[in-house]
Amino acid sequence: MTVTPIVLVSIASEYRSSIEDLTIPPAGCLYVGDALKKAGYNVVIQHISSNELDAVAHQIIKLSPLFVGFSILTGSPIVHSAYLSKKIKAHLPQTAIVWGGIHPSLTPSECLKEPFVDFVVQGEGEITSQELADALTQNRSFSDILGLCWKKGDGELIINPRRPLMKN
């Protein structure tokens, strides 16, 4: 497959004056990252606090990834993910920004209205992210990728049908 990396980012939530324990693994990024690795992709996972945003942006920009996927909970991670997404998009306009997780799954249209979000993965992302990576590397259509929400070149929002839940 491609040696161009895919970066997956999880930004810890902030509660009042403390930051979520970074020793708790970012399950969503790990599941999606494992699926992408099994499909032959080079994956870099960043599980960070909000005080690392600028340093991580610099690292991601140097990698020039195929896409940067964010796993986003409702709350402070939205603000920090937006900041990091904007910073990456300003330096790498060709790099796709993908939002997934609870918040984007519930509000895909609102997330896609942001100029720095190119795709939303709705629901479980293991298969959807593989199919998205394949479509990006092979310049294929996104229209048949279940669970993918995206923008056409003219700005029209497309919400593909949801992918059925995986059987664990």
DSSP file with accessible surface (Angstrom, degrees, kcal/mol):
  #  RESIDUE AA STRUCTURE BP1 BP2  ACC     N-H-->O    O-->H-N    N-H-->O    O-->H-N    TCO  KAPPA ALPHA  PHI   PSI    X-CA   Y-CA   Z-CA
    1    1 A M              0   0  135      0, 0.0     2,-0.2     0, 0.0    40,-0.1   0.000 360.0 360.0 360.0-150.9    0.0    0.0    0.0
    2    2 A T        -     0   0   37      1,-0.1    40,-0.5     2,-0.1   135,-0.0  -0.549 360.0-152.6 -93.3 148.9    1.1    3.6    0.5
    3    3 A V        +     0   0  126     -2,-0.2    -1,-0.1    38,-0.1    38,-0.0   0.558  67.7 109.5 -91.6 -12.1    4.0    4.8    2.8
    4    4 A T  S    S-     0   0   55      1,-0.1    38,-0.5    61,-0.1    -2,-0.1  -0.493  74.4-123.6 -61.2 125.5    2.2    8.1    3.2
    5    5 A P  E     -a   42   0A  13      0, 0.0    61,-2.7     0, 0.0    62,-0.5  -0.263  12.0-143.8 -74.8 160.9    1.1    8.1    6.8
    6    6 A I  E     -a   43   0A   0     36,-2.4    38,-2.6    59,-0.2     2,-0.5  -0.989  19.2-150.0-115.4 129.0   -2.4    8.5    8.2
    7    7 A V  E     -ab  44  68A   0     60,-2.1    62,-3.1    -2,-0.4     2,-0.4  -0.898   8.5-165.3-106.7 130.9   -2.5   10.4   11.4
    8    8 A L  E     -ab  45  69A   8     36,-2.8    38,-3.1    -2,-0.5     2,-0.4  -0.963  10.6-162.9-114.7 132.2   -5.2    9.8   14.0
    9    9 A V  E     -ab  46  70A   0     60,-3.4    62,-2.6    -2,-0.4     2,-0.4  -0.946  16.2-179.3-124.5 133.2   -5.6   12.3   16.8
   10   10 A S  E     -ab  47  71A  16     36,-2.8    38,-2.6    -2,-0.4     2,-0.6  -0.992  13.2-160.5-126.6 120.9   -7.3   12.1   20.2
   11   11 A I  E     -a   48   0A   5     60,-0.6    62,-0.2    -2,-0.4    38,-0.2  -0.907  24.7-117.8-105.6 123.1   -7.3   15.3   22.3
   12   12 A A        -     0   0    0     36,-3.1    38,-0.2    -2,-0.6     2,-0.1  -0.245  30.0-112.7 -60.1 142.6   -7.9   14.7   26.0
   13   13 A S        -     0   0    5      8,-0.1     7,-3.3     6,-0.1     2,-0.5  -0.403  22.6-134.5 -72.7 152.2  -11.0   16.4   27.5
   14   14 A E  E     -G   19   0B  69      5,-0.2     2,-0.5    -2,-0.1    62,-0.3  -0.936  15.2-167.0-110.1 131.4  -10.6   19.2   30.0
   15   15 A Y  E >   -G   18   0B 127      3,-2.9     3,-2.7    -2,-0.5     2,-0.4  -0.962  61.2 -57.0-121.5 111.0  -12.8   19.2   33.1
   16   16 A R  T 3  S-     0   0  255     -2,-0.5    -2,-0.0     1,-0.3     0, 0.0  -0.363 123.6 -15.7  54.6-107.2  -12.8   22.4   35.0
   17   17 A S  T 3  S+     0   0  127     -2,-0.4     2,-0.3    -3,-0.1    -1,-0.3   0.377 124.5  75.5-109.2   8.0   -9.1   22.9   35.8
   18   18 A S  E <   -G   15   0B  69     -3,-2.7    -3,-2.9     3,-0.0     2,-0.4  -0.809  68.7-131.1-119.9 161.4   -7.8   19.4   35.0
   19   19 A I  E     -G   14   0B  65     -2,-0.3    -5,-0.2    -5,-0.2     3,-0.1  -0.882  37.6 -95.4-108.9 141.3   -7.1   17.4   31.9
   20   20 A E        -     0   0   50     -7,-3.3     2,-0.3    -2,-0.4    -8,-0.1  -0.128  54.8 -87.0 -49.6 146.1   -8.3   13.8   31.4
   21   21 A D    >   -     0   0   87      1,-0.2     3,-1.4     2,-0.1    -1,-0.2  -0.402  33.0-154.8 -61.3 117.0   -5.8   11.2   32.3
   22   22 A L  T 3  S+     0   0   67     -2,-0.3    -1,-0.2     1,-0.3    -2,-0.1   0.525  87.0  75.6 -74.6  -4.6   -3.6   10.6   29.2
   23   23 A T  T 3  S+     0   0  111      2,-0.1    -1,-0.3     3,-0.0    -2,-0.1   0.619  72.8  94.0 -80.9  -9.6   -2.9    7.1   30.5
   24   24 A I  S <  S-     0   0   90     -3,-1.4    -4,-0.0     1,-0.1     0, 0.0  -0.717  87.9-119.2 -80.7 118.4   -6.4    6.0   29.4
   25   25 A P        -     0   0   87      0, 0.0     2,-1.6     0, 0.0     3,-0.1  -0.269  16.3-117.5 -61.7 144.4   -5.9    4.6   25.9
   26   26 A P     >  -     0   0   19      0, 0.0     4,-2.3     0, 0.0     3,-0.3  -0.603  35.0-172.4 -80.8  84.6   -7.8    6.4   23.0
   27   27 A A  H  > S+     0   0   55     -2,-1.6     4,-2.8     1,-0.2     5,-0.3   0.861  76.6  52.8 -52.3 -45.7   -9.9    3.3   22.1
   28   28 A G  H  > S+     0   0   38      1,-0.2     4,-2.4     2,-0.2     5,-0.3   0.944 112.2  44.5 -58.6 -47.9  -11.5    4.8   18.9
   29   29 A C  H  > S+     0   0    6     -3,-0.3     4,-2.9     1,-0.2    -1,-0.2   0.882 113.2  52.3 -64.4 -36.7   -8.1    5.7   17.4
   30   30 A L  H  X S+     0   0   79     -4,-2.3     4,-2.3     2,-0.2    -2,-0.2   0.917 111.1  45.6 -68.2 -42.5   -6.6    2.4   18.4
   31   31 A Y  H  X S+     0   0  149     -4,-2.8     4,-2.0    -5,-0.2    -2,-0.2   0.945 118.2  42.6 -63.7 -48.1   -9.4    0.4   16.7
   32   32 A V  H  X S+     0   0   25     -4,-2.4     4,-2.5    -5,-0.3     5,-0.2   0.927 114.4  51.5 -65.5 -43.3   -9.4    2.5   13.6
   33   33 A G  H  X S+     0   0    2     -4,-2.9     4,-2.7    -5,-0.3    -1,-0.2   0.908 108.8  50.9 -60.9 -41.5   -5.5    2.5   13.5
   34   34 A D  H  X S+     0   0   78     -4,-2.3     4,-2.5    -5,-0.2    -1,-0.2   0.932 110.7  48.9 -62.0 -43.6   -5.4   -1.3   13.8
   35   35 A A  H  X S+     0   0   10     -4,-2.0     4,-1.2     1,-0.2    -2,-0.2   0.911 112.5  48.1 -63.7 -41.6   -7.8   -1.7   10.9
   36   36 A L  H  <>S+     0   0    0     -4,-2.5     5,-2.5     2,-0.2    -1,-0.2   0.900 111.1  50.5 -66.2 -40.6   -5.8    0.7    8.8
   37   37 A K  H ><5S+     0   0  125     -4,-2.7     3,-1.9     1,-0.2    -2,-0.2   0.920 107.8  52.9 -62.9 -42.0   -2.6   -1.1    9.6
   38   38 A K  H 3<5S+     0   0  162     -4,-2.5    -1,-0.2     1,-0.3    -2,-0.2   0.795 105.7  55.3 -63.3 -26.4   -4.1   -4.4    8.7
   39   39 A A  T 3<5S-     0   0   28     -4,-1.2    -1,-0.3    -5,-0.2    -2,-0.2   0.416 128.5 -99.1 -86.0   1.6   -5.1   -2.9    5.4
   40   40 A G  T < 5S+     0   0   41     -3,-1.9     2,-0.2     1,-0.3    -3,-0.2   0.527  76.8 137.1  98.6   7.5   -1.4   -1.9    4.8
   41   41 A Y      < -     0   0    7     -5,-2.5     2,-0.6    -6,-0.1    -1,-0.3  -0.601  56.3-121.7 -90.5 150.6   -1.4    1.7    5.8
   42   42 A N  E     -a    5   0A  79    -38,-0.5   -36,-2.4   -40,-0.5     2,-0.4  -0.800  37.2-166.4 -87.1 119.8    1.2    3.5    7.9
   43   43 A V  E     -a    6   0A  10     -2,-0.6     2,-0.5   -38,-0.2   -36,-0.2  -0.923  17.1-170.0-119.9 135.3   -0.6    4.9   10.9
   44   44 A V  E     -a    7   0A  41    -38,-2.6   -36,-2.8    -2,-0.4     2,-0.5  -0.992  12.0-157.8-119.9 126.4    0.6    7.5   13.5
   45   45 A I  E     -a    8   0A  59     -2,-0.5     2,-0.5   -38,-0.2   -36,-0.2  -0.919   5.0-167.5-109.3 130.9   -1.5    8.0   16.6
   46   46 A Q  E     +a    9   0A  33    -38,-3.1   -36,-2.8    -2,-0.5     2,-0.6  -0.963   6.8 179.7-117.0 110.8   -1.4   11.2   18.6
   47   47 A H  E     +a   10   0A  44     -2,-0.5     2,-0.3   -38,-0.2   -36,-0.2  -0.943  30.7 158.2-110.4 105.5   -3.1   11.0   22.1
   48   48 A I  E     -a   11   0A   1    -38,-2.6   -36,-3.1    -2,-0.6     2,-0.2  -0.796  42.7-119.9-132.4 166.4   -2.4   14.5   23.4
   49   49 A S    >   -     0   0    9     -2,-0.3     3,-1.9   -38,-0.2     4,-0.1  -0.614  42.9-102.5 -99.0 167.4   -3.4   17.2   25.8
   50   50 A S  G >  S+     0   0   23      1,-0.3     3,-1.1   -38,-0.2    -1,-0.1   0.743 117.0  65.9 -66.0 -20.5   -4.5   20.7   24.7
   51   51 A N  G 3  S+     0   0  129      1,-0.2    -1,-0.3     2,-0.1     4,-0.2   0.495  97.0  57.5 -81.8   3.0   -1.1   22.2   25.7
   52   52 A E  G <> S+     0   0   72     -3,-1.9     4,-2.6     1,-0.1     5,-0.3   0.320  73.0 106.5-107.7   5.4    0.6   20.1   22.9
   53   53 A L  H <> S+     0   0   12     -3,-1.1     4,-2.5     1,-0.2     5,-0.2   0.899  79.9  44.0 -57.6 -48.6   -1.5   21.4   20.0
   54   54 A D  H  > S+     0   0   87      2,-0.2     4,-2.1     1,-0.2    -1,-0.2   0.918 115.3  48.0 -66.9 -41.3    1.1   23.6   18.3
   55   55 A A  H  > S+     0   0   59      2,-0.2     4,-1.9     1,-0.2    -2,-0.2   0.924 114.5  46.2 -65.0 -42.1    3.9   21.0   18.7
   56   56 A V  H  X S+     0   0    4     -4,-2.6     4,-2.9     2,-0.2     5,-0.2   0.889 108.4  56.4 -69.4 -36.9    1.8   18.2   17.3
   57   57 A A  H  X S+     0   0    0     -4,-2.5     4,-2.8    -5,-0.3     5,-0.2   0.943 107.4  49.6 -57.8 -44.8    0.6   20.5   14.4
   58   58 A H  H  X S+     0   0  117     -4,-2.1     4,-2.1     1,-0.2    -1,-0.2   0.918 111.4  48.7 -60.3 -44.7    4.2   21.0   13.5
   59   59 A Q  H  X S+     0   0   91     -4,-1.9     4,-1.3     2,-0.2    -1,-0.2   0.920 113.3  46.8 -61.6 -44.6    4.9   17.2   13.6
   60   60 A I  H  X S+     0   0    0     -4,-2.9     4,-1.3     2,-0.2     3,-0.3   0.919 109.7  53.0 -65.9 -43.2    1.8   16.4   11.5
   61   61 A I  H  < S+     0   0   36     -4,-2.8     3,-0.5    -5,-0.2    -1,-0.2   0.913 106.7  53.3 -60.4 -39.8    2.6   19.1    8.9
   62   62 A K  H  < S+     0   0  156     -4,-2.1    -1,-0.2     1,-0.2    -2,-0.2   0.846 107.9  51.6 -63.5 -31.9    6.1   17.6    8.5
   63   63 A L  H  < S-     0   0   69     -4,-1.3    -1,-0.2    -3,-0.3    -2,-0.2   0.751  89.2-154.0 -75.6 -26.9    4.5   14.2    7.8
   64   64 A S     <  -     0   0   52     -4,-1.3    -3,-0.1    -3,-0.5    -2,-0.1   0.957  26.0-157.5  48.1  62.7    2.2   15.5    5.1
   65   65 A P        -     0   0    4      0, 0.0   -59,-0.2     0, 0.0     3,-0.1  -0.159  28.8-118.6 -72.4 164.1   -0.3   12.7    5.7
   66   66 A L  S    S-     0   0   34    -61,-2.7    30,-1.3     1,-0.3     2,-0.3   0.923  96.0 -16.6 -61.9 -49.4   -3.0   11.2    3.4
   67   67 A F  E     - c   0  96A   3    -62,-0.5   -60,-2.1    28,-0.2     2,-0.5  -0.984  58.0-135.1-151.8 159.9   -5.5   12.3    6.0
   68   68 A V  E     -bc   7  97A   0     28,-2.5    30,-3.0    -2,-0.3     2,-0.5  -0.987  23.7-161.0-116.5 118.6   -5.7   13.4    9.6
   69   69 A G  E     -bc   8  98A   8    -62,-3.1   -60,-3.4    -2,-0.5     2,-0.5  -0.879   0.6-159.1-104.6 133.3   -8.5   11.8   11.6
   70   70 A F  E     -bc   9  99A   5     28,-3.0    30,-2.9    -2,-0.5     2,-0.7  -0.934   9.6-151.0-112.2 131.0   -9.8   13.2   14.8
   71   71 A S  E     -bc  10 100A  38    -62,-2.6   -60,-0.6    -2,-0.5     2,-0.5  -0.908  29.9-169.0 -97.8 115.2  -11.8   11.2   17.4
   72   72 A I        -     0   0    0     28,-2.9    31,-1.8    -2,-0.7     2,-0.3  -0.924  20.2-168.4-124.9 123.9  -14.0   13.9   19.1
   73   73 A L        -     0   0   70     -2,-0.5     5,-0.3   -62,-0.2     2,-0.1  -0.666  43.7 -92.9 -91.1 157.1  -16.1   13.8   22.1
   74   74 A T  S    S+     0   0   87     -2,-0.3     2,-0.3     3,-0.1    -1,-0.1  -0.475  94.6  39.5 -67.7 139.9  -18.6   16.7   22.8
   75   75 A G  S >> S-     0   0   41      1,-0.2     3,-1.8    -2,-0.1     4,-0.7  -0.889 118.6  -6.3 121.3-149.2  -17.0   19.4   25.0
   76   76 A S  H 3> S+     0   0   27    -62,-0.3     4,-2.0    -2,-0.3     3,-0.3   0.781 119.5  69.9 -59.0 -30.2  -13.5   20.8   25.0
   77   77 A P  H 3> S+     0   0    2      0, 0.0     4,-2.7     0, 0.0    -1,-0.3   0.820  93.0  60.4 -59.9 -24.8  -12.1   18.4   22.4
   78   78 A I  H <> S+     0   0   40     -3,-1.8     4,-2.5    -5,-0.3     5,-0.2   0.955 106.3  44.5 -64.2 -49.0  -14.3   20.1   19.7
   79   79 A V  H  X S+     0   0  100     -4,-0.7     4,-2.3    -3,-0.3    -1,-0.2   0.933 117.6  44.3 -61.9 -45.6  -12.6   23.5   20.2
   80   80 A H  H  X S+     0   0   31     -4,-2.0     4,-2.5     2,-0.2    -1,-0.2   0.883 112.9  50.9 -70.5 -37.0   -9.1   22.0   20.3
   81   81 A S  H  X S+     0   0    1     -4,-2.7     4,-2.8    -5,-0.3    -1,-0.2   0.887 110.3  50.7 -66.4 -37.7   -9.8   19.7   17.3
   82   82 A A  H  X S+     0   0   16     -4,-2.5     4,-2.7    -5,-0.2     5,-0.2   0.935 110.5  49.4 -64.1 -45.1  -11.0   22.7   15.3
   83   83 A Y  H  X S+     0   0   96     -4,-2.3     4,-2.1     2,-0.2    -2,-0.2   0.947 115.4  42.6 -58.2 -49.7   -7.9   24.7   16.2
   84   84 A L  H  X S+     0   0    0     -4,-2.5     4,-2.5     1,-0.2     5,-0.2   0.906 113.3  52.7 -67.6 -39.3   -5.6   21.8   15.1
   85   85 A S  H  X S+     0   0    0     -4,-2.8     4,-2.8     1,-0.2     5,-0.2   0.926 110.5  47.7 -60.6 -46.5   -7.6   21.1   12.0
   86   86 A K  H  X S+     0   0  117     -4,-2.7     4,-2.3     2,-0.2    -1,-0.2   0.908 111.5  50.4 -61.1 -43.2   -7.5   24.8   10.9
   87   87 A K  H  X S+     0   0   67     -4,-2.1     4,-1.2    -5,-0.2    -2,-0.2   0.924 114.1  43.9 -63.6 -44.2   -3.7   24.9   11.5
   88   88 A I  H >X S+     0   0    0     -4,-2.5     4,-2.9     1,-0.2     3,-0.5   0.938 113.3  51.0 -65.9 -46.9   -3.1   21.7    9.5
   89   89 A K  H 3< S+     0   0   33     -4,-2.8    -2,-0.2     1,-0.2    -1,-0.2   0.867 105.0  57.3 -61.6 -35.6   -5.4   22.8    6.7
   90   90 A A  H 3< S+     0   0   81     -4,-2.3    -1,-0.2    -5,-0.2    -2,-0.2   0.856 118.5  31.9 -64.3 -33.5   -3.7   26.2    6.4
   91   91 A H  H << S+     0   0  116     -4,-1.2    -2,-0.2    -3,-0.5    -1,-0.2   0.735 132.6  30.6 -93.3 -28.5   -0.4   24.5    5.8
   92   92 A L    ><  +     0   0   15     -4,-2.9     3,-1.7    -5,-0.2    -1,-0.2  -0.610  62.8 167.1-131.0  71.8   -1.6   21.4    3.9
   93   93 A P  T 3  S+     0   0   86      0, 0.0    -1,-0.1     0, 0.0    -4,-0.1   0.785  78.3  56.7 -61.6 -23.4   -4.8   22.3    2.0
   94   94 A Q  T 3  S+     0   0  130     -3,-0.1     2,-0.4     2,-0.1    -5,-0.1   0.637  85.4  96.6 -81.8 -14.3   -4.6   19.0    0.1
   95   95 A T  S <  S-     0   0    3     -3,-1.7     2,-0.2    -7,-0.2   -28,-0.2  -0.654  78.8-124.5 -80.4 126.5   -4.6   16.9    3.2
   96   96 A A  E     -c   67   0A   8    -30,-1.3   -28,-2.5    -2,-0.4     2,-0.5  -0.474  15.3-148.6 -71.4 136.9   -8.1   15.6    4.1
   97   97 A I  E     -c   68   0A   0    -30,-0.2    21,-2.1    -2,-0.2    22,-1.9  -0.947  16.6-169.7-106.5 123.9   -9.4   16.4    7.6
   98   98 A V  E     -cd  69 119A   7    -30,-3.0   -28,-3.0    -2,-0.5     2,-0.4  -0.964   6.3-162.0-120.5 124.6  -11.7   13.6    8.9
   99   99 A W  E     +cd  70 120A   6     20,-2.6    22,-2.4    -2,-0.5     2,-0.3  -0.902  21.3 155.3-106.9 135.6  -13.8   14.0   12.1
  100  100 A G  E     +c   71   0A  12    -30,-2.9   -28,-2.9    -2,-0.4     2,-0.2  -0.865  22.1  76.1-143.6 178.7  -15.2   11.0   13.8
  101  101 A G  S  > S-     0   0   25     20,-0.5     4,-2.0    22,-0.4    22,-0.3  -0.584  93.3 -41.8 106.1-171.6  -16.4    9.9   17.2
  102  102 A I  H  > S+     0   0   98     -2,-0.2     4,-1.7     2,-0.2   -29,-0.2   0.936 130.2  47.0 -62.1 -52.3  -19.5   10.7   19.2
  103  103 A H  H  > S+     0   0   39    -31,-1.8     4,-1.8     1,-0.2     3,-0.5   0.959 115.9  41.9 -62.5 -52.4  -19.9   14.4   18.5
  104  104 A P  H  4 S+     0   0    0      0, 0.0    -1,-0.2     0, 0.0    -2,-0.2   0.861 111.0  58.4 -63.8 -31.6  -19.5   14.3   14.6
  105  105 A S  H  < S+     0   0   14     -4,-2.0    -2,-0.2     1,-0.2    -3,-0.2   0.859 112.6  39.9 -64.3 -33.7  -21.5   11.1   14.5
  106  106 A L  H  < S+     0   0  126     -4,-1.7    -1,-0.2    -3,-0.5    -3,-0.1   0.743 129.7  28.4 -84.9 -25.1  -24.5   12.9   16.0
  107  107 A T     X  +     0   0   35     -4,-1.8     4,-2.1    -5,-0.2     5,-0.2  -0.359  67.8 148.9-133.2  56.0  -24.0   16.2   14.1
  108  108 A P  H  > S+     0   0   12      0, 0.0     4,-2.5     0, 0.0     5,-0.2   0.899  74.7  50.6 -62.6 -40.6  -22.3   15.4   10.8
  109  109 A S  H  > S+     0   0   39      1,-0.2     4,-1.1     2,-0.2    -2,-0.1   0.919 110.7  48.9 -64.4 -41.7  -23.9   18.3    8.8
  110  110 A E  H  4 S+     0   0  107      1,-0.2     4,-0.4     2,-0.2     3,-0.3   0.909 112.9  47.8 -64.7 -40.2  -22.9   20.9   11.4
  111  111 A C  H >< S+     0   0    6     -4,-2.1     3,-1.5     1,-0.2     6,-0.2   0.917 109.3  53.2 -66.5 -41.9  -19.3   19.6   11.4
  112  112 A L  H 3< S+     0   0    0     -4,-2.5    -1,-0.2     1,-0.3    -2,-0.2   0.707  93.9  71.3 -68.7 -19.0  -19.1   19.5    7.6
  113  113 A K  T 3< S+     0   0  144     -4,-1.1    -1,-0.3    -3,-0.3    -2,-0.2   0.713  78.2  94.2 -69.5 -16.8  -20.2   23.1    7.4
  114  114 A E  S X  S-     0   0   85     -3,-1.5     3,-1.6    -4,-0.4    -3,-0.0  -0.586  80.1-136.5 -75.1 132.9  -16.8   24.0    8.8
  115  115 A P  T 3  S+     0   0  101      0, 0.0    -1,-0.1     0, 0.0    -3,-0.0   0.734 101.1  56.4 -65.3 -19.0  -14.4   24.8    6.0
  116  116 A F  T 3  S+     0   0   11    -20,-0.0     2,-0.6     2,-0.0   -27,-0.1   0.451  90.7  82.1 -93.9  -0.9  -11.6   22.8    7.6
  117  117 A V    <   +     0   0    0     -3,-1.6   -19,-0.1    -6,-0.2     3,-0.1  -0.925  46.3 171.1-107.0 121.8  -13.6   19.5    7.8
  118  118 A D        +     0   0   40    -21,-2.1    33,-1.0    -2,-0.6     2,-0.3   0.785  65.0  15.3 -96.4 -34.9  -13.6   17.5    4.7
  119  119 A F  E     -dE  98 150A  14    -22,-1.9   -20,-2.6    31,-0.2     2,-0.4  -0.981  54.8-156.5-140.6 152.6  -15.2   14.2    5.9
  120  120 A V  E     -dE  99 149A   0     29,-2.6    29,-2.8    -2,-0.3     2,-0.6  -0.999  12.8-148.3-126.8 132.9  -17.2   12.9    8.9
  121  121 A V  E     - E   0 148A  12    -22,-2.4     2,-0.6    -2,-0.4   -20,-0.5  -0.913  16.7-153.0 -98.1 120.0  -17.2    9.2    9.8
  122  122 A Q        -     0   0   19     25,-3.4    41,-0.5    -2,-0.6     2,-0.1  -0.838  57.1 -17.9 -99.0 121.8  -20.5    8.4   11.3
  123  123 A G  S    S+     0   0   33     -2,-0.6   -22,-0.4   -22,-0.3     2,-0.1  -0.469 121.3   8.3  85.6-155.8  -20.6    5.5   13.7
  124  124 A E        -     0   0   62     39,-0.2     4,-0.4    -2,-0.1    39,-0.1  -0.359  64.1-162.6 -64.3 136.2  -17.8    2.8   13.9
  125  125 A G     >  +     0   0   10      1,-0.1     4,-2.6     2,-0.1     5,-0.3   0.432  58.1  98.2-107.0   1.4  -14.9    3.8   11.7
  126  126 A E  H  > S+     0   0   31      1,-0.2     4,-1.2     2,-0.2    -1,-0.1   0.947  98.3  26.2 -59.3 -53.7  -12.8    0.7   11.2
  127  127 A I  H  > S+     0   0   58      2,-0.2     4,-2.6     1,-0.2     5,-0.2   0.912 120.8  55.5 -77.6 -42.0  -14.2   -0.3    7.7
  128  128 A T  H  > S+     0   0    0     -4,-0.4     4,-2.5     1,-0.2    -2,-0.2   0.909 107.5  50.0 -58.4 -42.1  -15.2    3.2    6.7
  129  129 A S  H  X S+     0   0    6     -4,-2.6     4,-2.6     2,-0.2    -1,-0.2   0.888 110.1  50.7 -67.0 -36.5  -11.7    4.6    7.3
  130  130 A Q  H  X S+     0   0   54     -4,-1.2     4,-2.5    -5,-0.3    -2,-0.2   0.938 112.5  46.2 -63.0 -46.5  -10.2    1.8    5.2
  131  131 A E  H  X S+     0   0   59     -4,-2.6     4,-2.5     2,-0.2    -2,-0.2   0.877 112.5  50.8 -66.6 -35.9  -12.5    2.5    2.4
  132  132 A L  H  X S+     0   0    1     -4,-2.5     4,-2.7    -5,-0.2     5,-0.2   0.940 110.4  48.9 -64.6 -46.8  -11.9    6.2    2.6
  133  133 A A  H  X S+     0   0    0     -4,-2.6     4,-2.5     1,-0.2     5,-0.2   0.924 112.6  48.7 -59.8 -43.0   -8.1    5.7    2.5
  134  134 A D  H  X S+     0   0   35     -4,-2.5     4,-2.2     1,-0.2    -1,-0.2   0.927 111.7  49.0 -61.5 -44.9   -8.5    3.4   -0.5
  135  135 A A  H  X>S+     0   0    1     -4,-2.5     5,-2.2     1,-0.2     4,-0.5   0.903 112.6  48.0 -63.9 -40.2  -10.7    5.9   -2.3
  136  136 A L  H ><5S+     0   0   47     -4,-2.7     3,-0.5     3,-0.2    -1,-0.2   0.916 115.6  43.1 -67.0 -42.9   -8.2    8.8   -1.6
  137  137 A T  H 3<5S+     0   0   56     -4,-2.5    -2,-0.2     1,-0.2    -1,-0.2   0.808 122.0  39.4 -74.5 -27.4   -5.2    6.8   -2.7
  138  138 A Q  H 3<5S-     0   0   98     -4,-2.2    -1,-0.2    -5,-0.2    -2,-0.2   0.296 106.7-122.1-104.6   7.3   -7.0    5.4   -5.8
  139  139 A N  T <<5 +     0   0  155     -3,-0.5     2,-0.2    -4,-0.5    -3,-0.2   0.896  59.8 152.7  52.9  47.2   -8.9    8.6   -6.7
  140  140 A R      < -     0   0  114     -5,-2.2    -1,-0.2    -6,-0.2    -2,-0.1  -0.612  49.0 -84.6-103.5 167.9  -12.2    6.8   -6.4
  141  141 A S        -     0   0   73     -2,-0.2     3,-0.2     1,-0.1    -1,-0.1  -0.281  20.9-151.4 -68.5 152.1  -15.7    8.1   -5.6
  142  142 A F  S >  S+     0   0   42      1,-0.1     3,-1.6     2,-0.1     6,-0.1   0.439  73.6  97.5 -97.8  -4.9  -16.8    8.4   -2.0
  143  143 A S  T 3  S+     0   0   56      1,-0.3    -1,-0.1    17,-0.0     5,-0.1   0.729  83.2  45.8 -65.3 -23.5  -20.5    7.8   -2.8
  144  144 A D  T 3  S+     0   0  140     -3,-0.2     2,-0.9    16,-0.1    -1,-0.3   0.319  81.4 111.0-102.0   9.0  -20.6    4.1   -1.9
  145  145 A I    X   -     0   0    6     -3,-1.6     3,-1.6     3,-0.1    15,-0.1  -0.737  65.3-138.3 -88.9 106.6  -18.7    4.3    1.4
  146  146 A L  T 3  S+     0   0   62     -2,-0.9    16,-0.2     1,-0.2    17,-0.1  -0.351  85.2  21.2 -63.4 139.6  -21.2    3.5    4.1
  147  147 A G  T 3  S+     0   0    0     14,-3.1   -25,-3.4     1,-0.2     2,-0.4   0.471  95.2 123.9  83.0   2.6  -20.9    5.7    7.2
  148  148 A L  E <   -E  121   0A   0     -3,-1.6    12,-2.0    13,-0.3     2,-0.4  -0.828  38.3-172.8-103.0 133.5  -19.1    8.5    5.3
  149  149 A C  E     +EF 120 159A   0    -29,-2.8   -29,-2.6    -2,-0.4     2,-0.3  -0.967  22.3 154.5-118.7 139.8  -20.3   12.1    5.2
  150  150 A W  E     -EF 119 158A  23      8,-2.5     8,-3.5    -2,-0.4     2,-0.4  -0.924  39.3-106.3-158.2 173.3  -18.5   14.5    2.9
  151  151 A K  E     - F   0 157A  50    -33,-1.0     6,-0.2    -2,-0.3     2,-0.1  -0.939  25.4-137.8-113.5 135.1  -18.6   17.6    0.8
  152  152 A K    >   -     0   0   94      4,-2.7     3,-2.4    -2,-0.4     6,-0.0  -0.376  39.9 -95.2 -76.5 169.4  -18.7   17.8   -3.0
  153  153 A G  T 3  S+     0   0   93      1,-0.3    -1,-0.1     2,-0.1    -2,-0.0   0.798 126.9  54.8 -57.8 -28.7  -16.5   20.3   -4.8
  154  154 A D  T 3  S-     0   0  123      2,-0.1    -1,-0.3     1,-0.0    -2,-0.0   0.407 123.4-103.6 -87.0   3.1  -19.4   22.7   -4.9
  155  155 A G    <   +     0   0   42     -3,-2.4    -2,-0.1     1,-0.3     2,-0.1   0.375  69.8 149.7  93.1  -5.2  -19.9   22.5   -1.1
  156  156 A E        -     0   0   94     -5,-0.1    -4,-2.7     1,-0.1     2,-0.4  -0.426  45.5-128.3 -64.0 132.7  -23.0   20.3   -1.3
  157  157 A L  E     -F  151   0A  52     -6,-0.2     2,-0.5    -2,-0.1    -6,-0.2  -0.703  21.8-163.4 -86.3 132.4  -23.1   18.1    1.8
  158  158 A I  E     -F  150   0A  30     -8,-3.5    -8,-2.5    -2,-0.4     2,-0.7  -0.968   7.0-168.8-118.5 124.0  -23.5   14.3    1.2
  159  159 A I  E     -F  149   0A  73     -2,-0.5   -10,-0.2   -10,-0.2     3,-0.1  -0.914  15.1-155.9-112.3 100.8  -24.6   12.0    4.0
  160  160 A N        -     0   0   11    -12,-2.0     3,-0.1    -2,-0.7   -16,-0.1  -0.341  35.8 -80.6 -69.3 159.5  -24.1    8.4    2.9
  161  161 A P        -     0   0   88      0, 0.0   -14,-3.1     0, 0.0   -13,-0.3  -0.244  56.7 -96.9 -57.4 150.5  -26.2    5.7    4.5
  162  162 A R        -     0   0  137    -16,-0.2   -39,-0.1   -15,-0.1   -16,-0.1  -0.322  33.4-117.7 -68.1 151.7  -25.0    4.5    7.9
  163  163 A R        -     0   0   44    -41,-0.5   -39,-0.2   -17,-0.1     3,-0.1  -0.711  35.1-107.4 -85.8 137.4  -22.8    1.4    8.1
  164  164 A P        -     0   0   96      0, 0.0    -1,-0.1     0, 0.0   -18,-0.0  -0.295  45.8 -90.2 -61.0 150.9  -24.4   -1.5   10.2
  165  165 A L        -     0   0  140      1,-0.1     2,-0.1    -3,-0.0   -42,-0.0  -0.314  44.7-112.1 -61.6 145.6  -22.8   -2.0   13.5
  166  166 A M        -     0   0   68     -3,-0.1     2,-0.7     1,-0.1    -1,-0.1  -0.480  23.4-120.7 -76.1 149.5  -19.9   -4.5   13.6
  167  167 A K              0   0  202     -2,-0.1    -1,-0.1     1,-0.0     0, 0.0  -0.828 360.0 360.0 -91.7 120.2  -20.3   -7.8   15.4
  168  168 A N              0   0  190     -2,-0.7    -1,-0.0     0, 0.0     0, 0.0  -0.546 360.0 360.0 -81.2 360.0  -17.7   -8.0   18.1
